[in-house]
């Protein structure tokens, strides 16, 4: 009965890892998926995470009962505080509902389904380009997807004029997906002044912001600074949605731990919204897993552990910045044609190199370097040892 099923293509991002795993060359280098690696090229479990896990294991009173549909209460409260700020008026006024979800993707999906059922508009505008999973998540959630201009390939920076024009001509009330910081895949963020202009435009047209915050702490190394865009929109008293992921900033990738917060106009609305979120979640996966959320809650509620986390997070962010400089210097010293200053200007985990899909294919075939076909490289996958190999490959790709 399944003979008619055609083979689906691999995922454009996770499929890069599948191809990489099959490569037997000792030179191979995976710069596809956004996952942090150490200078030795190894995945990193933060010390503070190990410590939290140890505490959880040693606590014999812990049980493995189901969590509530909305997840771990402490985790939800602390996650809202982390992104909105401890002194957020929305939190103080009890008008935020936060539910634990399956990392960033799960939070986007639950938020998308809630909007498709209960919001008066059905279209979400996503930046062009954006994370490849965004359009799929929102389409399957029941929304229509349109794009707004975001990236200018000529300047390799923000197409701010295009962004304002496109959001300015979107019908009033539509949903707009915004990357809270460290835009994926471009590494290009609006400045604080530009964020303020975006806020004014969106509020004047009643456009509903849906933030994807997957890299808090990874853009600047500072958790509060990286929450600036979200807090700006919350400070004006209006509504918004925020999807948070702890995959990158706590290195909890496989634990699938994240949160969806919906900022409402009143406490009463927030509690009704939460009751409906439960109806989205229960038939989808019943309730979320307990382990990752317990790790996050343990760290966020302990002053010392929180401090330790910020130090480890900053070290990851700094190593990535250092990789940017090393790659830029390596290309300059090779005299590689082109202006590569965007490597040091772009922020977060990724560099949007400007390499085209043929050049990417060439680098995979000849140099065993793996990246997404749009030319995005995960700077977090690089090390001082592998920078020369990547620079040689880029040089060869652009001069062939
Ligand atoms: C990425 O963009 O590489 C990450 O967000 C991982 C993923 O799930 O795609």
Boltz pocket constraint, residues with backbone or C-beta under 6 A from the ligand:
constraints:
  - pocket:
      binder: B
      contacts: [[A, 13], [A, 14], [A, 32], [A, 33], [A, 34], [A, 35], [A, 131], [A, 133], [A, 184]]
      max_distance: 6.0
